Amino acid sequence: MNYDFEPRRPRPAPETSGATRSLLLVVLGMLLAGGALWGLDAYRARQAEPLNDPDARPREAAPAVPLDRDEAEAVDLFKKVKGSVVNVDLVQQVRRAAWDDRPAEQPAGTGSGFVWDDAGRIVTNYHVIEAATRRPDLTVRVVLADRTAYEAVLVGADPGNDLAVLQFAPHNRPPKDKVRKIAVGTSADLEVGQKAYAIGNPYGLSLTMTKGIISALNRSIKSAGGGEIHEVIQTDAPINPGNSGGPLLDKAGRLIGVNTAIASAVPNGGNVGIGFAIPVDTVNQVVTQIIQSGRVLRPDLGVKLFDQQRLRRARYDHGVMVESVVPNGPAAKAGLRGVRVDPRAGKFEPGDLIVGVNDQVVDTVEDFQRAVRGLKPGETAKVKVVRKDGEQEVTLTVGGA
């Protein structure tokens, strides 16, 4: 079927003469002028109304509602702990100008920290003050809750656990009544889901408190020194750049961790609800050693372990094997043996297979490392090994490296 049709053409508009166009423009101008005059009159009328009231008085506040339990808990915690939390700032000494020898200061970094003991020692992250250990033009400054500032010096640091201990400089110490040490808890009995509070200096905003929960336990993260920090606490309490080195607290206001890192979508980005804190039990051990000697001794048994994949291919389905022992080290003194060659037969003989340390079962290298981390230099440890003639228990004295 075909549809033949002719489209309708629009009729041409009638021509307008020049005189008509002029008349239309005059009428349009009069309408616009009238509208403008009407708007101006209305504006003047509004301006004529009084805008001020000499009898005005402040409004009366509505009655306050009592704090609920959670609010009261947070308020009390902040009041209790804020005096122990400090800013840890890096300050650079610069010249004002080539012709002016007077020193000037400019900020070079900021973080958080807290008072550890009655002597006024301060705990913070190593990465907060790391630059000051390499650059003599940087000064570490501690700012207390009342905003008074004091120079600080480094007592010692443990880059592997991203911890550092500071002390007020001898010539610039606060009065003793300003030194308020923090209450210390334990991380051994923490539970996922319990409340966690953070107080610190995010983006230079001093004494900022945030609240969340413990999201996970026993995480591992990279430290500023390049190693791994184990048994780390994960929290969703918002922490941001500047919170580093500040305390993570339980609802009683006890220290349970040191805020050290966040997961972010972009480098140096803000909080996305995933923050990490060094557990207080690690902090307590590391800080004590730094105060005692200025350095940290890591527990060491004096053994090098055989490659685990090769060990499994050799049909050892559990335990870790000693490849070699450090001469005169703890394992060597206790009689542990590594892999060796029988000089008569010319065959390799397996080393001792470690299957336990104290009360902890050792199936993998990770199990062994975890067990050793729980030891202390100088204490005795019982190492369970398997040899050709059966299972034996060897007692040795833990070394420190």
Buried (B, 14 or more C-beta within 10 A) or exposed (E): EEEEEEEEEEEEEEEEEEEEEEEEEEEEEEEEEEEEEEEEEEEEEEEEEEEEEEEEEEEEEEEEEEEEEEEEBBEBBBEBBBBBBBBBBBBBEEEEEEEEEEEEEEEBBBBBBBBBBEEBBBBBBBBBBBBBBEEEEBBBBBBBBEEEBBBBEBBBBBBBBBBBBBBBBEEEBBEEEBBBBBBBBBBEEBEEEEBBBBBBBBEEEBBBBBBBBBBEBEBEBEBBBEEEBBBBBBBBBBBBBBBBBBBBBBBEBBBBBBBBBBEBEEEEEBBEEBBBBBBBBBBBBBBBBBBEEEEBBBBBBBBEBBEBEEBEEEEBEBBBBBBBBBEEBBBBBBEBBBBEEEEEEEEEEBBBBBBBBEEEEBEEBEBBBBBBEBBEBEEEBEBBBBEEEEEEEBEBEBBBE
